[in-house]
Amino acid sequence: MSRADGRSPDQLREIRMTRGWLEHAEGSVLVEFGATRVLCAASATEEVPRWRRGSGLGWVTAEYAMLPRATNTRGDRESVKGRLGGRTQEISRLVGRSLRACVDAKAMGENTIIIDCDVLQADGGTRTASITGSWVALHFAFERLIKDGKLAVNPITGQVAAISCGLWEGVAVLDLDYPEDSKAQADANFVLTGDGGIVEVQGTAEEKPFSEPQFLELLALAKKGVGELALLQRLAIGKS
């Protein structure tokens, strides 16, 4: 089995993380999974949602959106429509949940970090790129708060990244691009910690179910991929 772009089944696309892409955000990174490009920007505020006031706990949340020409045809801006689509809301919540899994809310104090994930170009894996890049942006936002004297320590407790895996032409493959994703017999997104812990798994079969051994094969691929992404994250924040 040969993939259209020449990759081996267990090979990631070329991954790039360009930190400090925005001048004003407390933390930002442009993350690229092949032709998929997502700008992740972290903004800090010295307050928390009303339901969390007085708790001494911080809050991390995310908003996801796609630019009108992120795909091969123009999509309407949801702000113009006056409502968010179900997919947009679902991915926004996924990114927020994923980041909160690696943050000590008490160490944050009553501060909020909002991560904006804007898809500049989509070629499959926009949610996984968003999660992976958001962790880097979040790290820099906390470091900024420490520098400004607003936090004593970085509240991040570990790494989190995400990758897609699927069954394509009957073979388990890592990091699907759009042509593979659109024709896969099964497609799963894995959100894992840097040491292999499971944060969230989203999996779907097309036409017929896939087996437990096949799922475990996808999970093993995901752990390999996230391990490589975790290394790239550490390099992006200046740690080997």
GUTOR-912771 format. One record per residue: residue number from 0; residue in three letters; x, y, z of N, C-alpha, C in turn. Coordinates in nm, 2 decimals, always signed. Example, Ala and Ser with C-alpha at 12.3 -4.5 7.8 and 13.67 -1.06 7.14 Angstrom:
residues 2
  num  residuo     n.X     n.Y     n.Z    ca.X    ca.Y    ca.Z     c.X     c.Y     c.Z
    0      ALA   +1.32   -0.57   +0.78   +1.23   -0.45   +0.78   +1.32   -0.33   +0.78
    1      SER   +1.28   -0.22   +0.71   +1.37   -0.11   +0.71   +1.29   +0.00   +0.79
***
This chain:
residues 240
  num  residuo     n.X     n.Y     n.Z    ca.X    ca.Y    ca.Z     c.X     c.Y     c.Z
    0      MET   +0.08   -0.12   +0.00   +0.00   +0.00   +0.00   +0.09   +0.12   +0.00
    1      SER   +0.06   +0.21   -0.10   +0.14   +0.34   -0.10   +0.04   +0.45   -0.09
    2      ARG   +0.07   +0.55   -0.01   -0.01   +0.66   +0.01   +0.01   +0.76   -0.10
    3      ALA   -0.09   +0.85   -0.13   -0.08   +0.94   -0.24   +0.04   +1.03   -0.23
    4      ASP   +0.08   +1.07   -0.11   +0.19   +1.17   -0.09   +0.32   +1.10   -0.06
    5      GLY   +0.32   +0.96   -0.07   +0.45   +0.89   -0.06   +0.48   +0.85   +0.08
    6      ARG   +0.40   +0.89   +0.18   +0.44   +0.86   +0.32   +0.42   +0.71   +0.35
    7      SER   +0.49   +0.66   +0.45   +0.47   +0.52   +0.50   +0.34   +0.53   +0.59
    8      PRO   +0.28   +0.41   +0.62   +0.16   +0.41   +0.70   +0.18   +0.48   +0.84
    9      ASP   +0.30   +0.47   +0.90   +0.32   +0.52   +1.03   +0.39   +0.66   +1.03
   10      GLN   +0.38   +0.73   +0.92   +0.46   +0.85   +0.91   +0.37   +0.98   +0.91
   11      LEU   +0.40   +1.07   +1.00   +0.33   +1.20   +1.00   +0.36   +1.28   +0.88
   12      ARG   +0.27   +1.37   +0.85   +0.30   +1.48   +0.75   +0.41   +1.57   +0.81
   13      GLU   +0.47   +1.65   +0.72   +0.57   +1.75   +0.77   +0.50   +1.84   +0.87
   14      ILE   +0.55   +1.85   +0.99   +0.50   +1.93   +1.10   +0.59   +2.05   +1.13
   15      ARG   +0.52   +2.17   +1.13   +0.60   +2.29   +1.16   +0.52   +2.37   +1.27
   16      MET   +0.60   +2.43   +1.36   +0.54   +2.51   +1.46   +0.62   +2.64   +1.47
   17      THR   +0.56   +2.75   +1.43   +0.62   +2.88   +1.43   +0.57   +2.96   +1.55
   18      ARG   +0.65   +2.98   +1.65   +0.60   +3.04   +1.77   +0.61   +3.20   +1.76
   19      GLY   +0.53   +3.26   +1.84   +0.53   +3.41   +1.84   +0.48   +3.47   +1.71
   20      TRP   +0.38   +3.40   +1.65   +0.34   +3.45   +1.52   +0.26   +3.58   +1.52
   21      LEU   +0.19   +3.60   +1.64   +0.12   +3.72   +1.66   +0.19   +3.81   +1.76
   22      GLU   +0.19   +3.94   +1.74   +0.27   +4.03   +1.82   +0.20   +4.05   +1.96
   23      HIS   +0.07   +4.06   +1.96   +0.00   +4.11   +2.08   -0.05   +4.00   +2.17
   24      ALA   -0.07   +3.88   +2.12   -0.13   +3.77   +2.20   -0.02   +3.73   +2.31
   25      GLU   -0.07   +3.69   +2.43   +0.02   +3.64   +2.53   +0.10   +3.52   +2.49
   26      GLY   +0.04   +3.44   +2.40   +0.11   +3.32   +2.34   +0.05   +3.29   +2.21
   27      SER   +0.13   +3.26   +2.11   +0.08   +3.22   +1.98   +0.17   +3.13   +1.90
   28      VAL   +0.11   +3.05   +1.82   +0.19   +2.96   +1.73   +0.11   +2.93   +1.60
   29      LEU   +0.18   +2.93   +1.49   +0.12   +2.88   +1.37   +0.17   +2.74   +1.35
   30      VAL   +0.07   +2.65   +1.36   +0.10   +2.51   +1.35   +0.06   +2.45   +1.21
   31      GLU   +0.15   +2.38   +1.15   +0.12   +2.32   +1.02   +0.13   +2.17   +1.02
   32      PHE   +0.03   +2.10   +0.98   +0.03   +1.96   +0.96   +0.02   +1.94   +0.81
   33      GLY   +0.13   +1.93   +0.74   +0.12   +1.93   +0.59   +0.06   +2.06   +0.54
   34      ALA   -0.04   +2.05   +0.46   -0.11   +2.17   +0.41   -0.21   +2.23   +0.50
   35      THR   -0.24   +2.16   +0.61   -0.33   +2.22   +0.71   -0.25   +2.32   +0.80
   36      ARG   -0.31   +2.44   +0.81   -0.24   +2.54   +0.88   -0.35   +2.61   +0.98
   37      VAL   -0.31   +2.61   +1.11   -0.40   +2.67   +1.21   -0.32   +2.77   +1.29
   38      LEU   -0.37   +2.88   +1.31   -0.31   +2.98   +1.40   -0.38   +2.97   +1.54
   39      CYS   -0.30   +2.95   +1.64   -0.35   +2.93   +1.77   -0.29   +3.05   +1.86
   40      ALA   -0.38   +3.13   +1.92   -0.35   +3.24   +1.99   -0.41   +3.24   +2.13
   41      ALA   -0.33   +3.26   +2.24   -0.38   +3.25   +2.37   -0.39   +3.39   +2.43
   42      SER   -0.50   +3.42   +2.49   -0.52   +3.55   +2.55   -0.56   +3.53   +2.70
   43      ALA   -0.49   +3.62   +2.78   -0.51   +3.60   +2.93   -0.59   +3.72   +2.98
   44      THR   -0.68   +3.69   +3.08   -0.76   +3.79   +3.15   -0.76   +3.76   +3.30
   45      GLU   -0.76   +3.86   +3.38   -0.75   +3.84   +3.52   -0.89   +3.84   +3.58
   46      GLU   -0.97   +3.74   +3.53   -1.10   +3.71   +3.58   -1.14   +3.57   +3.54
   47      VAL   -1.25   +3.52   +3.59   -1.30   +3.39   +3.56   -1.45   +3.40   +3.53
   48      PRO   -1.51   +3.30   +3.47   -1.66   +3.31   +3.45   -1.73   +3.33   +3.58
   49      ARG   -1.85   +3.38   +3.58   -1.92   +3.41   +3.70   -1.94   +3.29   +3.79
   50      TRP   -1.97   +3.18   +3.73   -2.00   +3.06   +3.81   -1.87   +3.01   +3.88
   51      ARG   -1.75   +3.06   +3.85   -1.63   +3.02   +3.91   -1.57   +3.12   +4.00
   52      ARG   -1.63   +3.23   +4.01   -1.57   +3.34   +4.10   -1.57   +3.30   +4.25
   53      GLY   -1.46   +3.33   +4.31   -1.45   +3.30   +4.45   -1.40   +3.16   +4.48
   54      SER   -1.38   +3.08   +4.38   -1.33   +2.94   +4.39   -1.18   +2.93   +4.41
   55      GLY   -1.11   +3.04   +4.36   -0.96   +3.03   +4.36   -0.91   +2.95   +4.25
   56      LEU   -1.00   +2.91   +4.16   -0.96   +2.82   +4.04   -0.96   +2.90   +3.91
   57      GLY   -0.87   +2.87   +3.82   -0.86   +2.94   +3.69   -0.95   +2.86   +3.59
   58      TRP   -0.95   +2.91   +3.47   -1.03   +2.85   +3.36   -0.95   +2.86   +3.23
   59      VAL   -0.96   +2.75   +3.15   -0.90   +2.75   +3.02   -1.01   +2.71   +2.92
   60      THR   -1.03   +2.78   +2.82   -1.13   +2.75   +2.72   -1.08   +2.78   +2.58
   61      ALA   -1.16   +2.75   +2.48   -1.11   +2.76   +2.34   -1.22   +2.80   +2.25
   62      GLU   -1.19   +2.87   +2.14   -1.28   +2.90   +2.03   -1.22   +2.86   +1.90
   63      TYR   -1.29   +2.78   +1.82   -1.24   +2.73   +1.69   -1.32   +2.79   +1.58
   64      ALA   -1.25   +2.83   +1.47   -1.32   +2.88   +1.35   -1.24   +2.85   +1.23
   65      MET   -1.31   +2.85   +1.11   -1.24   +2.83   +0.98   -1.26   +2.96   +0.90
   66      LEU   -1.15   +3.01   +0.84   -1.16   +3.12   +0.75   -1.25   +3.08   +0.63
   67      PRO   -1.31   +3.18   +0.56   -1.40   +3.14   +0.45   -1.33   +3.06   +0.34
   68      ARG   -1.20   +3.09   +0.31   -1.14   +3.01   +0.20   -1.03   +2.92   +0.25
   69      ALA   -1.06   +2.86   +0.37   -0.97   +2.76   +0.42   -0.99   +2.63   +0.34
   70      THR   -1.10   +2.61   +0.27   -1.12   +2.49   +0.19   -1.13   +2.53   +0.04
   71      ASN   -1.16   +2.43   -0.04   -1.15   +2.46   -0.19   -1.27   +2.54   -0.24
   72      THR   -1.37   +2.55   -0.15   -1.49   +2.64   -0.19   -1.51   +2.74   -0.07
   73      ARG   -1.56   +2.85   -0.09   -1.58   +2.95   +0.01   -1.69   +2.91   +0.10
   74      GLY   -1.67   +2.92   +0.23   -1.78   +2.90   +0.33   -1.82   +3.03   +0.39
   75      ASP   -1.94   +3.05   +0.43   -1.99   +3.17   +0.49   -1.93   +3.18   +0.63
   76      ARG   -1.90   +3.31   +0.67   -1.86   +3.33   +0.81   -1.98   +3.31   +0.90
   77      GLU   -1.95   +3.23   +1.01   -2.06   +3.20   +1.10   -2.10   +3.33   +1.17
   78      SER   -2.01   +3.43   +1.19   -2.05   +3.55   +1.25   -2.16   +3.63   +1.17
   79      VAL   -2.15   +3.61   +1.04   -2.25   +3.67   +0.95   -2.38   +3.60   +0.96
   80      LYS   -2.37   +3.47   +0.97   -2.49   +3.39   +0.98   -2.57   +3.42   +1.11
   81      GLY   -2.49   +3.46   +1.21   -2.55   +3.49   +1.34   -2.56   +3.37   +1.44
   82      ARG   -2.50   +3.26   +1.40   -2.50   +3.14   +1.49   -2.38   +3.05   +1.45
   83      LEU   -2.33   +2.98   +1.56   -2.22   +2.89   +1.54   -2.28   +2.75   +1.49
   84      GLY   -2.21   +2.69   +1.40   -2.24   +2.56   +1.36   -2.21   +2.45   +1.46
   85      GLY   -2.28   +2.34   +1.46   -2.26   +2.23   +1.55   -2.11   +2.18   +1.55
   86      ARG   -2.05   +2.17   +1.44   -1.91   +2.12   +1.43   -1.82   +2.22   +1.50
   87      THR   -1.84   +2.35   +1.47   -1.76   +2.46   +1.54   -1.77   +2.45   +1.69
   88      GLN   -1.89   +2.44   +1.74   -1.90   +2.43   +1.89   -1.84   +2.30   +1.94
   89      GLU   -1.86   +2.19   +1.87   -1.80   +2.06   +1.92   -1.65   +2.06   +1.93
   90      ILE   -1.58   +2.12   +1.82   -1.44   +2.13   +1.82   -1.39   +2.23   +1.93
   91      SER   -1.46   +2.34   +1.94   -1.42   +2.43   +2.04   -1.42   +2.37   +2.18
   92      ARG   -1.52   +2.30   +2.21   -1.53   +2.23   +2.34   -1.42   +2.12   +2.36
   93      LEU   -1.39   +2.05   +2.25   -1.29   +1.95   +2.25   -1.15   +2.01   +2.28
   94      VAL   -1.12   +2.12   +2.22   -0.99   +2.18   +2.24   -0.98   +2.23   +2.39
   95      GLY   -1.09   +2.29   +2.44   -1.09   +2.33   +2.58   -1.07   +2.22   +2.68
   96      ARG   -1.15   +2.11   +2.66   -1.14   +1.99   +2.75   -0.99   +1.94   +2.74
   97      SER   -0.94   +1.93   +2.62   -0.81   +1.87   +2.61   -0.70   +1.95   +2.69
   98      LEU   -0.71   +2.08   +2.68   -0.61   +2.16   +2.75   -0.63   +2.16   +2.90
   99      ARG   -0.75   +2.16   +2.94   -0.78   +2.15   +3.09   -0.73   +2.02   +3.15
  100      ALA   -0.71   +1.92   +3.07   -0.66   +1.79   +3.12   -0.51   +1.80   +3.16
  101      CYS   -0.44   +1.91   +3.12   -0.30   +1.92   +3.16   -0.27   +2.05   +3.23
  102      VAL   -0.37   +2.10   +3.30   -0.35   +2.23   +3.37   -0.40   +2.22   +3.52
  103      ASP   -0.32   +2.27   +3.61   -0.36   +2.28   +3.75   -0.44   +2.41   +3.77
  104      ALA   -0.57   +2.40   +3.78   -0.66   +2.51   +3.78   -0.63   +2.60   +3.91
  105      LYS   -0.59   +2.53   +4.02   -0.56   +2.60   +4.14   -0.44   +2.69   +4.13
  106      ALA   -0.34   +2.64   +4.06   -0.21   +2.71   +4.04   -0.23   +2.83   +3.95
  107      MET   -0.34   +2.83   +3.87   -0.37   +2.94   +3.78   -0.42   +3.07   +3.86
  108      GLY   -0.48   +3.04   +3.98   -0.55   +3.15   +4.04   -0.67   +3.18   +3.96
  109      GLU   -0.74   +3.29   +3.99   -0.86   +3.32   +3.92   -0.83   +3.40   +3.79
  110      ASN   -0.76   +3.33   +3.70   -0.73   +3.39   +3.57   -0.79   +3.30   +3.46
  111      THR   -0.82   +3.35   +3.35   -0.87   +3.28   +3.23   -0.78   +3.29   +3.12
  112      ILE   -0.76   +3.18   +3.05   -0.69   +3.18   +2.92   -0.79   +3.13   +2.81
  113      ILE   -0.80   +3.21   +2.71   -0.89   +3.18   +2.60   -0.79   +3.15   +2.48
  114      ILE   -0.81   +3.03   +2.42   -0.73   +3.00   +2.30   -0.82   +3.01   +2.18
  115      ASP   -0.78   +3.10   +2.08   -0.85   +3.11   +1.95   -0.77   +3.02   +1.85
  116      CYS   -0.84   +2.93   +1.79   -0.79   +2.84   +1.69   -0.85   +2.88   +1.55
  117      ASP   -0.78   +2.95   +1.47   -0.83   +2.99   +1.34   -0.77   +2.91   +1.23
  118      VAL   -0.85   +2.83   +1.16   -0.80   +2.75   +1.05   -0.78   +2.84   +0.92
  119      LEU   -0.65   +2.85   +0.88   -0.62   +2.93   +0.77   -0.63   +2.85   +0.64
  120      GLN   -0.60   +2.72   +0.65   -0.61   +2.63   +0.54   -0.64   +2.49   +0.59
  121      ALA   -0.73   +2.42   +0.53   -0.77   +2.29   +0.58   -0.74   +2.18   +0.48
  122      ASP   -0.67   +2.08   +0.53   -0.64   +1.96   +0.45   -0.64   +1.83   +0.54
  123      GLY   -0.75   +1.83   +0.62   -0.76   +1.72   +0.71   -0.68   +1.74   +0.84
  124      GLY   -0.74   +1.70   +0.96   -0.68   +1.71   +1.08   -0.67   +1.85   +1.15
  125      THR   -0.77   +1.93   +1.12   -0.77   +2.07   +1.17   -0.79   +2.06   +1.33
  126      ARG   -0.87   +1.97   +1.38   -0.89   +1.97   +1.52   -0.77   +1.92   +1.59
  127      THR   -0.70   +1.82   +1.53   -0.58   +1.77   +1.60   -0.47   +1.87   +1.59
  128      ALA   -0.46   +1.94   +1.48   -0.36   +2.05   +1.48   -0.39   +2.16   +1.58
  129      SER   -0.52   +2.19   +1.59   -0.56   +2.29   +1.69   -0.52   +2.26   +1.83
  130      ILE   -0.54   +2.13   +1.87   -0.51   +2.09   +2.01   -0.36   +2.09   +2.03
  131      THR   -0.28   +2.04   +1.93   -0.14   +2.03   +1.94   -0.08   +2.17   +1.95
  132      GLY   -0.12   +2.26   +1.86   -0.07   +2.40   +1.86   -0.11   +2.48   +1.99
  133      SER   -0.24   +2.45   +2.03   -0.29   +2.53   +2.15   -0.21   +2.50   +2.27
  134      TRP   -0.15   +2.38   +2.29   -0.07   +2.36   +2.41   +0.05   +2.45   +2.41
  135      VAL   +0.11   +2.47   +2.29   +0.23   +2.55   +2.28   +0.19   +2.70   +2.31
  136      ALA   +0.08   +2.74   +2.25   +0.04   +2.88   +2.28   +0.00   +2.90   +2.43
  137      LEU   -0.06   +2.80   +2.49   -0.09   +2.80   +2.63   +0.03   +2.81   +2.72
  138      HIS   +0.13   +2.74   +2.69   +0.26   +2.74   +2.76   +0.32   +2.88   +2.76
  139      PHE   +0.32   +2.95   +2.64   +0.38   +3.08   +2.63   +0.29   +3.18   +2.71
  140      ALA   +0.16   +3.16   +2.71   +0.07   +3.26   +2.78   +0.10   +3.25   +2.93
  141      PHE   +0.12   +3.13   +2.98   +0.15   +3.12   +3.13   +0.29   +3.18   +3.16
  142      GLU   +0.38   +3.15   +3.07   +0.52   +3.21   +3.09   +0.51   +3.36   +3.09
  143      ARG   +0.42   +3.42   +3.01   +0.41   +3.57   +3.01   +0.35   +3.61   +3.14
  144      LEU   +0.25   +3.54   +3.19   +0.20   +3.58   +3.32   +0.30   +3.57   +3.43
  145      ILE   +0.39   +3.47   +3.43   +0.49   +3.46   +3.53   +0.59   +3.58   +3.52
  146      LYS   +0.62   +3.61   +3.39   +0.71   +3.73   +3.37   +0.65   +3.86   +3.42
  147      ASP   +0.52   +3.87   +3.41   +0.45   +3.99   +3.45   +0.42   +3.99   +3.60
  148      GLY   +0.46   +3.89   +3.67   +0.44   +3.88   +3.81   +0.30   +3.84   +3.86
  149      LYS   +0.22   +3.78   +3.76   +0.08   +3.75   +3.79   +0.07   +3.60   +3.83
  150      LEU   +0.17   +3.52   +3.80   +0.17   +3.38   +3.85   +0.31   +3.35   +3.91
  151      ALA   +0.31   +3.26   +4.00   +0.44   +3.22   +4.06   +0.50   +3.10   +3.98
  152      VAL   +0.42   +3.01   +3.93   +0.47   +2.89   +3.86   +0.38   +2.87   +3.74
  153      ASN   +0.44   +2.79   +3.64   +0.36   +2.76   +3.53   +0.26   +2.64   +3.56
  154      PRO   +0.13   +2.66   +3.55   +0.03   +2.56   +3.59   +0.02   +2.44   +3.50
  155      ILE   +0.09   +2.43   +3.39   +0.09   +2.32   +3.31   +0.15   +2.20   +3.38
  156      THR   +0.07   +2.09   +3.38   +0.12   +1.97   +3.45   +0.17   +1.86   +3.36
  157      GLY   +0.16   +1.88   +3.23   +0.20   +1.78   +3.13   +0.17   +1.83   +2.99
  158      GLN   +0.21   +1.75   +2.90   +0.18   +1.78   +2.76   +0.05   +1.71   +2.71
  159      VAL   -0.01   +1.77   +2.61   -0.12   +1.71   +2.54   -0.11   +1.74   +2.40
  160      ALA   -0.14   +1.64   +2.31   -0.14   +1.66   +2.17   -0.24   +1.57   +2.11
  161      ALA   -0.27   +1.58   +1.98   -0.37   +1.50   +1.92   -0.33   +1.46   +1.77
  162      ILE   -0.38   +1.35   +1.73   -0.35   +1.30   +1.59   -0.46   +1.22   +1.54
  163      SER   -0.48   +1.21   +1.41   -0.58   +1.13   +1.35   -0.52   +1.00   +1.30
  164      CYS   -0.59   +0.89   +1.31   -0.55   +0.76   +1.25   -0.67   +0.70   +1.18
  165      GLY   -0.65   +0.62   +1.08   -0.76   +0.56   +1.02   -0.73   +0.43   +0.94
  166      LEU   -0.83   +0.37   +0.89   -0.81   +0.25   +0.80   -0.83   +0.30   +0.66
  167      TRP   -0.73   +0.30   +0.58   -0.73   +0.35   +0.44   -0.69   +0.23   +0.35
  168      GLU   -0.77   +0.19   +0.26   -0.75   +0.07   +0.18   -0.71   -0.05   +0.26
  169      GLY   -0.78   -0.06   +0.38   -0.76   -0.17   +0.46   -0.64   -0.17   +0.55
  170      VAL   -0.56   -0.06   +0.55   -0.43   -0.05   +0.62   -0.45   +0.06   +0.72
  171      ALA   -0.39   +0.04   +0.85   -0.39   +0.14   +0.95   -0.29   +0.25   +0.91
  172      VAL   -0.33   +0.37   +0.91   -0.24   +0.48   +0.87   -0.25   +0.60   +0.97
  173      LEU   -0.14   +0.67   +0.98   -0.13   +0.78   +1.08   -0.15   +0.92   +1.01
  174      ASP   -0.22   +1.01   +1.07   -0.22   +1.15   +1.03   -0.28   +1.16   +0.89
  175      LEU   -0.41   +1.14   +0.88   -0.48   +1.14   +0.75   -0.49   +1.28   +0.69
  176      ASP   -0.46   +1.30   +0.56   -0.49   +1.42   +0.50   -0.64   +1.41   +0.44
  177      TYR   -0.69   +1.52   +0.38   -0.83   +1.52   +0.34   -0.87   +1.41   +0.24
  178      PRO   -0.79   +1.38   +0.14   -0.83   +1.28   +0.05   -0.84   +1.14   +0.12
  179      GLU   -0.75   +1.11   +0.21   -0.75   +0.99   +0.29   -0.87   +0.99   +0.38
  180      ASP   -0.89   +1.10   +0.45   -1.00   +1.11   +0.55   -1.13   +1.09   +0.48
  181      SER   -1.15   +1.14   +0.36   -1.28   +1.14   +0.30   -1.31   +1.00   +0.24
  182      LYS   -1.21   +0.91   +0.23   -1.24   +0.78   +0.18   -1.20   +0.67   +0.28
  183      ALA   -1.17   +0.70   +0.40   -1.12   +0.60   +0.50   -1.24   +0.51   +0.54
  184      GLN   -1.20   +0.38   +0.56   -1.30   +0.29   +0.61   -1.33   +0.31   +0.76
  185      ALA   -1.24   +0.37   +0.83   -1.26   +0.41   +0.97   -1.17   +0.53   +1.00
  186      ASP   -1.21   +0.61   +1.09   -1.14   +0.74   +1.11   -1.15   +0.77   +1.26
  187      ALA   -1.04   +0.79   +1.33   -1.04   +0.82   +1.47   -0.94   +0.93   +1.50
  188      ASN   -0.98   +1.02   +1.60   -0.90   +1.12   +1.65   -0.86   +1.09   +1.79
  189      PHE   -0.73   +1.09   +1.82   -0.68   +1.05   +1.95   -0.62   +1.17   +2.02
  190      VAL   -0.67   +1.21   +2.14   -0.61   +1.31   +2.22   -0.54   +1.24   +2.33
  191      LEU   -0.40   +1.26   +2.34   -0.32   +1.18   +2.43   -0.23   +1.28   +2.51
  192      THR   -0.18   +1.24   +2.62   -0.08   +1.31   +2.69   +0.05   +1.27   +2.64
  193      GLY   +0.16   +1.35   +2.67   +0.29   +1.32   +2.62   +0.34   +1.19   +2.67
  194      ASP   +0.29   +1.13   +2.78   +0.34   +1.00   +2.82   +0.24   +0.89   +2.79
  195      GLY   +0.15   +0.92   +2.69   +0.06   +0.81   +2.64   -0.07   +0.80   +2.71
  196      GLY   -0.11   +0.88   +2.81   -0.24   +0.88   +2.87   -0.35   +0.92   +2.78
  197      ILE   -0.47   +0.86   +2.79   -0.58   +0.89   +2.70   -0.66   +1.00   +2.76
  198      VAL   -0.68   +1.11   +2.68   -0.77   +1.22   +2.72   -0.90   +1.21   +2.65
  199      GLU   -0.90   +1.18   +2.53   -1.03   +1.16   +2.45   -1.00   +1.09   +2.32
  200      VAL   -1.10   +1.00   +2.29   -1.09   +0.93   +2.16   -1.23   +0.95   +2.09
  201      GLN   -1.22   +0.99   +1.96   -1.34   +1.00   +1.87   -1.32   +0.91   +1.76
  202      GLY   -1.40   +0.81   +1.74   -1.38   +0.71   +1.63   -1.51   +0.68   +1.56
  203      THR   -1.50   +0.66   +1.43   -1.62   +0.63   +1.35   -1.58   +0.53   +1.24
  204      ALA   -1.67   +0.44   +1.21   -1.66   +0.35   +1.10   -1.74   +0.39   +0.98
  205      GLU   -1.70   +0.36   +0.86   -1.78   +0.39   +0.74   -1.81   +0.25   +0.68
  206      GLU   -1.94   +0.23   +0.65   -1.99   +0.12   +0.57   -2.00   -0.01   +0.66
  207      LYS   -1.89   -0.04   +0.73   -1.89   -0.16   +0.82   -1.81   -0.14   +0.94
  208      PRO   -1.84   -0.20   +1.05   -1.76   -0.18   +1.18   -1.62   -0.23   +1.16
  209      PHE   -1.53   -0.17   +1.25   -1.39   -0.23   +1.25   -1.37   -0.30   +1.38
  210      SER   -1.27   -0.38   +1.39   -1.26   -0.48   +1.50   -1.18   -0.41   +1.62
  211      GLU   -1.18   -0.48   +1.73   -1.10   -0.44   +1.85   -0.95   -0.44   +1.81
  212      PRO   -0.90   -0.55   +1.75   -0.76   -0.55   +1.72   -0.72   -0.43   +1.62
  213      GLN   -0.81   -0.40   +1.53   -0.78   -0.28   +1.44   -0.78   -0.15   +1.52
  214      PHE   -0.87   -0.14   +1.62   -0.87   -0.02   +1.70   -0.74   -0.01   +1.78
  215      LEU   -0.69   -0.12   +1.84   -0.57   -0.12   +1.91   -0.45   -0.09   +1.82
  216      GLU   -0.46   -0.13   +1.70   -0.35   -0.09   +1.60   -0.35   +0.06   +1.58
  217      LEU   -0.47   +0.12   +1.57   -0.48   +0.26   +1.55   -0.43   +0.33   +1.67
  218      LEU   -0.46   +0.28   +1.79   -0.42   +0.34   +1.92   -0.26   +0.34   +1.93
  219      ALA   -0.20   +0.23   +1.89   -0.06   +0.22   +1.89   +0.00   +0.32   +1.79
  220      LEU   -0.06   +0.34   +1.68   -0.01   +0.44   +1.58   -0.02   +0.58   +1.64
  221      ALA   -0.13   +0.60   +1.71   -0.16   +0.73   +1.77   -0.05   +0.76   +1.87
  222      LYS   -0.02   +0.67   +1.96   +0.08   +0.69   +2.06   +0.22   +0.72   +2.00
  223      LYS   +0.25   +0.65   +1.89   +0.37   +0.68   +1.82   +0.37   +0.83   +1.77
  224      GLY   +0.26   +0.86   +1.70   +0.25   +1.00   +1.65   +0.25   +1.11   +1.75
  225      VAL   +0.18   +1.09   +1.86   +0.18   +1.19   +1.97   +0.31   +1.20   +2.03
  226      GLY   +0.38   +1.09   +2.04   +0.52   +1.10   +2.10   +0.61   +1.19   +2.01
  227      GLU   +0.59   +1.18   +1.88   +0.67   +1.27   +1.79   +0.62   +1.41   +1.80
  228      LEU   +0.49   +1.43   +1.82   +0.44   +1.57   +1.83   +0.49   +1.63   +1.96
  229      ALA   +0.49   +1.55   +2.07   +0.53   +1.60   +2.20   +0.68   +1.65   +2.19
  230      LEU   +0.76   +1.58   +2.12   +0.90   +1.62   +2.10   +0.90   +1.76   +2.03
  231      LEU   +0.82   +1.77   +1.92   +0.82   +1.90   +1.85   +0.76   +2.01   +1.93
  232      GLN   +0.67   +1.98   +2.02   +0.62   +2.08   +2.11   +0.73   +2.13   +2.20
  233      ARG   +0.80   +2.04   +2.26   +0.91   +2.08   +2.35   +1.02   +2.16   +2.28
  234      LEU   +1.05   +2.12   +2.15   +1.14   +2.20   +2.08   +1.09   +2.34   +2.05
  235      ALA   +0.95   +2.35   +2.03   +0.89   +2.48   +2.00   +0.90   +2.58   +2.12
  236      ILE   +0.90   +2.52   +2.24   +0.90   +2.60   +2.36   +1.05   +2.62   +2.41
  237      GLY   +1.14   +2.56   +2.34   +1.28   +2.57   +2.37   +1.33   +2.47   +2.47
  238      LYS   +1.27   +2.36   +2.48   +1.31   +2.25   +2.57   +1.34   +2.12   +2.49
  239      SER   +1.45   +2.06   +2.51   +1.49   +1.94   +2.44   +1.41   +1.82   +2.50
***
